[in-house]
Amino acid sequence: MSIVKAQIVSSNLTPQFSDGVSMCFSSSAAISRYNCPQYFIFPGFCDVHVHFREPGFSYKETILTGSKAAARGGYTAVCTMPNLNPVPDSAETLAAQTEIIKRDAVINVYPYAAITVRQLGEQLSDMENMPDAFAFSDDGRGVQSEELMREAMLKAKSLGKVIVAHCEDNSLLHGGYIHDGEYAAAHGHRGICSESEWGPIKRDIALAKETGCAYHVCHISTKESVELIRKAKADGVDITCETAPHYLVMDDGDLQEDGRFKMNPPLRSAADREALIEGIKDGTIDMIATDHAPHSAEEKGRGLEKSAFGIVGLETAFSVLYTKLVKENVISLERLIELMSINPRQRFGIPLGCDFTVWDTQAEYTVDSNEFLSLGRATPFEGERLNGRCMLTVCNGKTVYSDQQI
């Protein structure tokens, strides 16, 4: 069990969990005050897919603001994607990010390095000379060349690192920006077909089987992707995948003419959403990541067609999933914690240490992006009534977030 009811009357407790994960609790006076049955202690959440935008785009988000937002959402570990300036494609450019992390991060931040130089998909990055790289990804862009991806997988295999793939076939996009479904047809929008995602996944599964590389698929959104990965796992391929909260609880029937509903991949059909739900139930989908992708208000204020791709999610993820999946008896609370904390740590070797978060699962609140700690404000859950409030987050034995109401 990875969950403890927070009926704490002593400040010196170290619960042990049956899955081998243990948490240590600081002896802060705040903890000893908790004695409410609706409070739960969870192992610190882990998000393997966030964009903190620094260096290069600090007007969107910084390591400081992003990590504070993560702590408020119960996260004690996040993995930052490399679409930065400079792109972390060498030891020198990666150091530009790691120095900021060391200085400003309030939680554990693990940086990805790019698969290709400047994420251009033309030649491999200096992979073997970046020991500080958590793993390798070109997220935001798919590696279009099969030969280059094979070469990347072989190199990652030799280094004992994971290839983390944004799967998108540029030749199938045709200027699309939402799902190629009923909403797009009814409102005159250009659609993104599902094959643009599952086609590269199919290619990469064959490459992962050939090379023996540890392979992880980012933000899957289609029913075909789920089935391909299910079959690959049955075939013994070393593959894991993630999806995001919005793909599990929304579909293209929920779209509005607003940039806060624009993300990549897009919200798909109801059938795709149902397949994703089955995937988290049967273990095909290993983890839930937010793909937290903040932009400025101006960049997100141009409607569906012209707004930048990306929404924020760190501060709402648990509440959204608890309200719409756990309370609706779609999955258990234990399964949600596996998806948000245990599984990502196990796949990527991210330690838990003295990290935990305390939640009041009975607390209700209305999502108001003006209250976010993130610089990003674009969320499709704006104005929704949700259950679950983070009361406390402790990382490395230190309080990194506490609700001012307690």
Number of C-alpha atoms within 10 A of each C-alpha: 13 22 16 16 15 21 17 18 12 12 16 14 13 12 15 15 14 9 9 9 15 18 22 19 19 20 13 13 10 13 19 15 15 19 13 12 13 14 23 19 22 22 30 27 29 29 27 28 25 24 27 29 24 24 21 15 14 15 13 22 23 24 25 20 21 31 28 25 24 31 31 26 27 35 31 31 27 26 21 28 28 30 25 22 15 17 23 32 26 21 18 12 17 23 16 16 23 19 10 15 21 12 10 15 17 25 27 21 23 19 26 26 32 31 32 25 19 21 25 15 19 14 16 19 23 16 23 13 12 19 13 14 22 19 24 26 28 27 24 17 17 21 27 17 13 13 11 17 24 18 16 24 27 20 18 23 18 12 14 12 20 21 27 26 25 23 27 24 20 14 9 15 17 11 13 16 24 26 24 20 19 14 19 19 12 8 9 8 19 18 20 23 22 24 17 18 25 24 17 20 26 17 13 23 23 14 21 23 17 13 18 17 26 21 24 24 22 24 24 24 28 26 22 20 23 25 16 16 24 18 13 20 16 9 10 9 21 16 25 23 22 25 27 22 21 24 24 25 18 17 20 22 14 14 20 14 12 17 26 26 25 28 20 20 26 26 27 28 24 18 12 23 22 16 20 28 22 18 19 22 16 11 14 24 22 23 28 29 28 25 27 25 25 29 26 15 16 10 16 24 16 15 16 21 17 14 21 23 23 24 25 29 29 28 26 26 21 27 25 23 25 21 17 18 19 17 14 11 11 15 18 15 17 13 19 20 22 22 24 25 28 24 19 24 20 12 15 14 10 20 14 23 16 19 28 25 26 24 23 19 21 13 14 14 14 12 20 14 19 12 9 18 20 26 22 26 23 26 22 21 20 15 12 11 14 22 19 21 23 24 23 24 30 25 24 18 17 15 19 21 23 17 11 7 5 9
